[in-house]
Amino acid sequence: MDVVRIILAILLPPLGVFLQVGLGLHFWINILLTLLGYIPGIIHAIWIIAKK
């Protein structure tokens, strides 16, 4: 399942984070990072998914 989340995190970072942690703080941080720059959103999403 982590492979699917990582693929979704590359395509749409907030979705990958949402599937991992739900509507928590990390989800909103990832939305902000994705709006500020797509690459920081991807990095944050992959970090969240790999951390768990």
PyMOL Python script that loads the backbone (N, CA, C, O; Angstrom):
from pymol import cmd

cmd.read_pdbstr("""\
ATOM      1  N   MET A   1       0.821  -1.198   0.000  1.00  0.00           N
ATOM      2  CA  MET A   1       0.000   0.000   0.000  1.00  0.00           C
ATOM      3  C   MET A   1       0.862   1.258   0.000  1.00  0.00           C
ATOM      4  O   MET A   1       0.443   2.290  -0.525  1.00  0.00           O
ATOM      5  N   ASP A   2       2.057   1.189   0.579  1.00  0.00           N
ATOM      6  CA  ASP A   2       2.930   2.363   0.588  1.00  0.00           C
ATOM      7  C   ASP A   2       3.346   2.770  -0.812  1.00  0.00           C
ATOM      8  O   ASP A   2       3.540   3.958  -1.073  1.00  0.00           O
ATOM      9  N   VAL A   3       3.487   1.818  -1.716  1.00  0.00           N
ATOM     10  CA  VAL A   3       3.869   2.143  -3.097  1.00  0.00           C
ATOM     11  C   VAL A   3       2.780   2.982  -3.750  1.00  0.00           C
ATOM     12  O   VAL A   3       3.076   3.937  -4.468  1.00  0.00           O
ATOM     13  N   VAL A   4       1.531   2.630  -3.505  1.00  0.00           N
ATOM     14  CA  VAL A   4       0.406   3.392  -4.061  1.00  0.00           C
ATOM     15  C   VAL A   4       0.405   4.800  -3.485  1.00  0.00           C
ATOM     16  O   VAL A   4       0.191   5.771  -4.212  1.00  0.00           O
ATOM     17  N   ARG A   5       0.642   4.915  -2.180  1.00  0.00           N
ATOM     18  CA  ARG A   5       0.673   6.238  -1.544  1.00  0.00           C
ATOM     19  C   ARG A   5       1.812   7.087  -2.090  1.00  0.00           C
ATOM     20  O   ARG A   5       1.643   8.289  -2.294  1.00  0.00           O
ATOM     21  N   ILE A   6       2.958   6.483  -2.328  1.00  0.00           N
ATOM     22  CA  ILE A   6       4.096   7.251  -2.860  1.00  0.00           C
ATOM     23  C   ILE A   6       3.805   7.716  -4.281  1.00  0.00           C
ATOM     24  O   ILE A   6       4.142   8.843  -4.645  1.00  0.00           O
ATOM     25  N   ILE A   7       3.188   6.869  -5.080  1.00  0.00           N
ATOM     26  CA  ILE A   7       2.820   7.275  -6.447  1.00  0.00           C
ATOM     27  C   ILE A   7       1.809   8.420  -6.395  1.00  0.00           C
ATOM     28  O   ILE A   7       1.926   9.385  -7.150  1.00  0.00           O
ATOM     29  N   LEU A   8       0.825   8.318  -5.515  1.00  0.00           N
ATOM     30  CA  LEU A   8      -0.152   9.401  -5.365  1.00  0.00           C
ATOM     31  C   LEU A   8       0.507  10.668  -4.826  1.00  0.00           C
ATOM     32  O   LEU A   8       0.108  11.776  -5.186  1.00  0.00           O
ATOM     33  N   ALA A   9       1.518  10.510  -3.962  1.00  0.00           N
ATOM     34  CA  ALA A   9       2.220  11.665  -3.414  1.00  0.00           C
ATOM     35  C   ALA A   9       3.004  12.390  -4.497  1.00  0.00           C
ATOM     36  O   ALA A   9       3.170  13.608  -4.427  1.00  0.00           O
ATOM     37  N   ILE A  10       3.480  11.670  -5.484  1.00  0.00           N
ATOM     38  CA  ILE A  10       4.193  12.316  -6.588  1.00  0.00           C
ATOM     39  C   ILE A  10       3.211  13.035  -7.502  1.00  0.00           C
ATOM     40  O   ILE A  10       3.488  14.140  -7.969  1.00  0.00           O
ATOM     41  N   LEU A  11       2.076  12.418  -7.754  1.00  0.00           N
ATOM     42  CA  LEU A  11       1.079  13.025  -8.644  1.00  0.00           C
ATOM     43  C   LEU A  11       0.302  14.150  -7.961  1.00  0.00           C
ATOM     44  O   LEU A  11       0.085  15.210  -8.547  1.00  0.00           O
ATOM     45  N   LEU A  12      -0.113  13.910  -6.725  1.00  0.00           N
ATOM     46  CA  LEU A  12      -0.910  14.877  -5.970  1.00  0.00           C
ATOM     47  C   LEU A  12      -0.533  14.753  -4.489  1.00  0.00           C
ATOM     48  O   LEU A  12      -1.143  13.978  -3.752  1.00  0.00           O
ATOM     49  N   PRO A  13       0.470  15.515  -4.061  1.00  0.00           N
ATOM     50  CA  PRO A  13       1.022  15.340  -2.716  1.00  0.00           C
ATOM     51  C   PRO A  13       0.009  15.372  -1.567  1.00  0.00           C
ATOM     52  O   PRO A  13       0.110  14.530  -0.675  1.00  0.00           O
ATOM     53  N   PRO A  14      -0.956  16.288  -1.536  1.00  0.00           N
ATOM     54  CA  PRO A  14      -1.889  16.272  -0.399  1.00  0.00           C
ATOM     55  C   PRO A  14      -2.713  14.984  -0.305  1.00  0.00           C
ATOM     56  O   PRO A  14      -3.080  14.564   0.792  1.00  0.00           O
ATOM     57  N   LEU A  15      -3.000  14.367  -1.429  1.00  0.00           N
ATOM     58  CA  LEU A  15      -3.762  13.122  -1.405  1.00  0.00           C
ATOM     59  C   LEU A  15      -2.965  12.003  -0.747  1.00  0.00           C
ATOM     60  O   LEU A  15      -3.512  11.225   0.034  1.00  0.00           O
ATOM     61  N   GLY A  16      -1.683  11.921  -1.058  1.00  0.00           N
ATOM     62  CA  GLY A  16      -0.838  10.915  -0.429  1.00  0.00           C
ATOM     63  C   GLY A  16      -0.751  11.105   1.074  1.00  0.00           C
ATOM     64  O   GLY A  16      -0.786  10.132   1.827  1.00  0.00           O
ATOM     65  N   VAL A  17      -0.637  12.352   1.517  1.00  0.00           N
ATOM     66  CA  VAL A  17      -0.581  12.641   2.954  1.00  0.00           C
ATOM     67  C   VAL A  17      -1.929  12.356   3.600  1.00  0.00           C
ATOM     68  O   VAL A  17      -1.982  11.814   4.703  1.00  0.00           O
ATOM     69  N   PHE A  18      -3.012  12.710   2.932  1.00  0.00           N
ATOM     70  CA  PHE A  18      -4.344  12.456   3.474  1.00  0.00           C
ATOM     71  C   PHE A  18      -4.570  10.964   3.702  1.00  0.00           C
ATOM     72  O   PHE A  18      -5.124  10.568   4.728  1.00  0.00           O
ATOM     73  N   LEU A  19      -4.146  10.140   2.753  1.00  0.00           N
ATOM     74  CA  LEU A  19      -4.320   8.702   2.907  1.00  0.00           C
ATOM     75  C   LEU A  19      -3.478   8.148   4.051  1.00  0.00           C
ATOM     76  O   LEU A  19      -3.819   7.114   4.626  1.00  0.00           O
ATOM     77  N   GLN A  20      -2.392   8.819   4.382  1.00  0.00           N
ATOM     78  CA  GLN A  20      -1.523   8.354   5.460  1.00  0.00           C
ATOM     79  C   GLN A  20      -1.981   8.836   6.831  1.00  0.00           C
ATOM     80  O   GLN A  20      -2.052   8.042   7.770  1.00  0.00           O
ATOM     81  N   VAL A  21      -2.295  10.132   6.963  1.00  0.00           N
ATOM     82  CA  VAL A  21      -2.566  10.698   8.296  1.00  0.00           C
ATOM     83  C   VAL A  21      -3.960  11.302   8.446  1.00  0.00           C
ATOM     84  O   VAL A  21      -4.333  11.685   9.554  1.00  0.00           O
ATOM     85  N   GLY A  22      -4.726  11.398   7.395  1.00  0.00           N
ATOM     86  CA  GLY A  22      -6.050  12.012   7.484  1.00  0.00           C
ATOM     87  C   GLY A  22      -5.957  13.529   7.469  1.00  0.00           C
ATOM     88  O   GLY A  22      -5.004  14.094   6.931  1.00  0.00           O
ATOM     89  N   LEU A  23      -6.946  14.186   8.058  1.00  0.00           N
ATOM     90  CA  LEU A  23      -7.006  15.647   8.040  1.00  0.00           C
ATOM     91  C   LEU A  23      -6.269  16.255   9.237  1.00  0.00           C
ATOM     92  O   LEU A  23      -6.813  17.107   9.940  1.00  0.00           O
ATOM     93  N   GLY A  24      -5.069  15.825   9.455  1.00  0.00           N
ATOM     94  CA  GLY A  24      -4.275  16.339  10.570  1.00  0.00           C
ATOM     95  C   GLY A  24      -3.422  17.527  10.157  1.00  0.00           C
ATOM     96  O   GLY A  24      -3.574  18.088   9.072  1.00  0.00           O
ATOM     97  N   LEU A  25      -2.531  17.885  11.048  1.00  0.00           N
ATOM     98  CA  LEU A  25      -1.649  19.030  10.831  1.00  0.00           C
ATOM     99  C   LEU A  25      -0.759  18.838   9.605  1.00  0.00           C
ATOM    100  O   LEU A  25      -0.538  19.776   8.839  1.00  0.00           O
ATOM    101  N   HIS A  26      -0.248  17.612   9.423  1.00  0.00           N
ATOM    102  CA  HIS A  26       0.636  17.364   8.289  1.00  0.00           C
ATOM    103  C   HIS A  26      -0.077  17.543   6.951  1.00  0.00           C
ATOM    104  O   HIS A  26       0.543  17.951   5.969  1.00  0.00           O
ATOM    105  N   PHE A  27      -1.366  17.243   6.907  1.00  0.00           N
ATOM    106  CA  PHE A  27      -2.139  17.451   5.676  1.00  0.00           C
ATOM    107  C   PHE A  27      -2.169  18.929   5.304  1.00  0.00           C
ATOM    108  O   PHE A  27      -1.944  19.286   4.147  1.00  0.00           O
ATOM    109  N   TRP A  28      -2.447  19.786   6.283  1.00  0.00           N
ATOM    110  CA  TRP A  28      -2.542  21.223   6.008  1.00  0.00           C
ATOM    111  C   TRP A  28      -1.171  21.818   5.696  1.00  0.00           C
ATOM    112  O   TRP A  28      -1.061  22.716   4.862  1.00  0.00           O
ATOM    113  N   ILE A  29      -0.136  21.325   6.355  1.00  0.00           N
ATOM    114  CA  ILE A  29       1.224  21.773   6.019  1.00  0.00           C
ATOM    115  C   ILE A  29       1.551  21.395   4.586  1.00  0.00           C
ATOM    116  O   ILE A  29       2.159  22.176   3.855  1.00  0.00           O
ATOM    117  N   ASN A  30       1.147  20.197   4.185  1.00  0.00           N
ATOM    118  CA  ASN A  30       1.436  19.755   2.821  1.00  0.00           C
ATOM    119  C   ASN A  30       0.661  20.571   1.801  1.00  0.00           C
ATOM    120  O   ASN A  30       1.192  20.873   0.732  1.00  0.00           O
ATOM    121  N   ILE A  31      -0.568  20.933   2.098  1.00  0.00           N
ATOM    122  CA  ILE A  31      -1.330  21.807   1.186  1.00  0.00           C
ATOM    123  C   ILE A  31      -0.585  23.125   0.995  1.00  0.00           C
ATOM    124  O   ILE A  31      -0.432  23.604  -0.129  1.00  0.00           O
ATOM    125  N   LEU A  32      -0.124  23.704   2.097  1.00  0.00           N
ATOM    126  CA  LEU A  32       0.606  24.959   2.035  1.00  0.00           C
ATOM    127  C   LEU A  32       1.901  24.810   1.229  1.00  0.00           C
ATOM    128  O   LEU A  32       2.202  25.648   0.378  1.00  0.00           O
ATOM    129  N   LEU A  33       2.661  23.754   1.492  1.00  0.00           N
ATOM    130  CA  LEU A  33       3.908  23.538   0.758  1.00  0.00           C
ATOM    131  C   LEU A  33       3.655  23.301  -0.728  1.00  0.00           C
ATOM    132  O   LEU A  33       4.425  23.758  -1.573  1.00  0.00           O
ATOM    133  N   THR A  34       2.589  22.594  -1.043  1.00  0.00           N
ATOM    134  CA  THR A  34       2.265  22.336  -2.445  1.00  0.00           C
ATOM    135  C   THR A  34       1.862  23.630  -3.152  1.00  0.00           C
ATOM    136  O   THR A  34       2.197  23.826  -4.321  1.00  0.00           O
ATOM    137  N   LEU A  35       1.154  24.504  -2.462  1.00  0.00           N
ATOM    138  CA  LEU A  35       0.784  25.787  -3.064  1.00  0.00           C
ATOM    139  C   LEU A  35       1.998  26.691  -3.253  1.00  0.00           C
ATOM    140  O   LEU A  35       2.073  27.443  -4.224  1.00  0.00           O
ATOM    141  N   LEU A  36       2.942  26.614  -2.326  1.00  0.00           N
ATOM    142  CA  LEU A  36       4.148  27.442  -2.431  1.00  0.00           C
ATOM    143  C   LEU A  36       5.121  26.914  -3.482  1.00  0.00           C
ATOM    144  O   LEU A  36       5.875  27.680  -4.082  1.00  0.00           O
ATOM    145  N   GLY A  37       5.097  25.632  -3.692  1.00  0.00           N
ATOM    146  CA  GLY A  37       5.975  25.014  -4.684  1.00  0.00           C
ATOM    147  C   GLY A  37       5.685  23.534  -4.734  1.00  0.00           C
ATOM    148  O   GLY A  37       5.590  22.882  -3.695  1.00  0.00           O
ATOM    149  N   TYR A  38       5.548  23.011  -5.900  1.00  0.00           N
ATOM    150  CA  TYR A  38       5.140  21.615  -6.057  1.00  0.00           C
ATOM    151  C   TYR A  38       6.167  20.650  -5.475  1.00  0.00           C
ATOM    152  O   TYR A  38       5.796  19.670  -4.829  1.00  0.00           O
ATOM    153  N   ILE A  39       7.452  20.917  -5.697  1.00  0.00           N
ATOM    154  CA  ILE A  39       8.521  20.033  -5.233  1.00  0.00           C
ATOM    155  C   ILE A  39       8.568  19.940  -3.703  1.00  0.00           C
ATOM    156  O   ILE A  39       8.686  18.829  -3.186  1.00  0.00           O
ATOM    157  N   PRO A  40       8.481  21.051  -2.947  1.00  0.00           N
ATOM    158  CA  PRO A  40       8.444  20.906  -1.485  1.00  0.00           C
ATOM    159  C   PRO A  40       7.256  20.074  -0.998  1.00  0.00           C
ATOM    160  O   PRO A  40       7.373  19.351  -0.008  1.00  0.00           O
ATOM    161  N   GLY A  41       6.144  20.168  -1.669  1.00  0.00           N
ATOM    162  CA  GLY A  41       4.987  19.351  -1.313  1.00  0.00           C
ATOM    163  C   GLY A  41       5.249  17.872  -1.525  1.00  0.00           C
ATOM    164  O   GLY A  41       4.851  17.041  -0.708  1.00  0.00           O
ATOM    165  N   ILE A  42       5.918  17.541  -2.620  1.00  0.00           N
ATOM    166  CA  ILE A  42       6.258  16.146  -2.900  1.00  0.00           C
ATOM    167  C   ILE A  42       7.237  15.619  -1.860  1.00  0.00           C
ATOM    168  O   ILE A  42       7.061  14.518  -1.338  1.00  0.00           O
ATOM    169  N   ILE A  43       8.261  16.398  -1.559  1.00  0.00           N
ATOM    170  CA  ILE A  43       9.259  15.967  -0.578  1.00  0.00           C
ATOM    171  C   ILE A  43       8.612  15.733   0.784  1.00  0.00           C
ATOM    172  O   ILE A  43       8.880  14.724   1.437  1.00  0.00           O
ATOM    173  N   HIS A  44       7.771  16.653   1.207  1.00  0.00           N
ATOM    174  CA  HIS A  44       7.097  16.505   2.490  1.00  0.00           C
ATOM    175  C   HIS A  44       6.193  15.276   2.488  1.00  0.00           C
ATOM    176  O   HIS A  44       6.176  14.527   3.465  1.00  0.00           O
ATOM    177  N   ALA A  45       5.456  15.059   1.429  1.00  0.00           N
ATOM    178  CA  ALA A  45       4.538  13.917   1.355  1.00  0.00           C
ATOM    179  C   ALA A  45       5.296  12.596   1.418  1.00  0.00           C
ATOM    180  O   ALA A  45       4.896  11.684   2.141  1.00  0.00           O
ATOM    181  N   ILE A  46       6.377  12.492   0.670  1.00  0.00           N
ATOM    182  CA  ILE A  46       7.153  11.250   0.681  1.00  0.00           C
ATOM    183  C   ILE A  46       7.784  11.032   2.048  1.00  0.00           C
ATOM    184  O   ILE A  46       7.867   9.899   2.524  1.00  0.00           O
ATOM    185  N   TRP A  47       8.232  12.116   2.683  1.00  0.00           N
ATOM    186  CA  TRP A  47       8.807  12.007   4.028  1.00  0.00           C
ATOM    187  C   TRP A  47       7.774  11.491   5.026  1.00  0.00           C
ATOM    188  O   TRP A  47       8.085  10.630   5.850  1.00  0.00           O
ATOM    189  N   ILE A  48       6.550  12.010   4.960  1.00  0.00           N
ATOM    190  CA  ILE A  48       5.484  11.573   5.858  1.00  0.00           C
ATOM    191  C   ILE A  48       5.152  10.102   5.633  1.00  0.00           C
ATOM    192  O   ILE A  48       4.965   9.353   6.592  1.00  0.00           O
ATOM    193  N   ILE A  49       5.079   9.692   4.385  1.00  0.00           N
ATOM    194  CA  ILE A  49       4.723   8.310   4.074  1.00  0.00           C
ATOM    195  C   ILE A  49       5.851   7.360   4.492  1.00  0.00           C
ATOM    196  O   ILE A  49       5.586   6.284   5.028  1.00  0.00           O
ATOM    197  N   ALA A  50       7.089   7.748   4.252  1.00  0.00           N
ATOM    198  CA  ALA A  50       8.227   6.881   4.580  1.00  0.00           C
ATOM    199  C   ALA A  50       8.459   6.822   6.085  1.00  0.00           C
ATOM    200  O   ALA A  50       8.971   5.820   6.585  1.00  0.00           O
ATOM    201  N   LYS A  51       8.097   7.867   6.813  1.00  0.00           N
ATOM    202  CA  LYS A  51       8.323   7.922   8.246  1.00  0.00           C
ATOM    203  C   LYS A  51       7.473   6.899   9.005  1.00  0.00           C
ATOM    204  O   LYS A  51       7.922   6.356  10.014  1.00  0.00           O
ATOM    205  N   LYS A  52       6.290   6.640   8.546  1.00  0.00           N
ATOM    206  CA  LYS A  52       5.366   5.746   9.282  1.00  0.00           C
ATOM    207  C   LYS A  52       5.697   4.291   9.032  1.00  0.00           C
ATOM    208  O   LYS A  52       5.029   3.405   9.566  1.00  0.00           O
TER     209      LYS A  52
END
""", "prot")
cmd.dss("prot")
cmd.show_as("cartoon", "prot")
cmd.util.cbc("prot")
cmd.orient("prot")
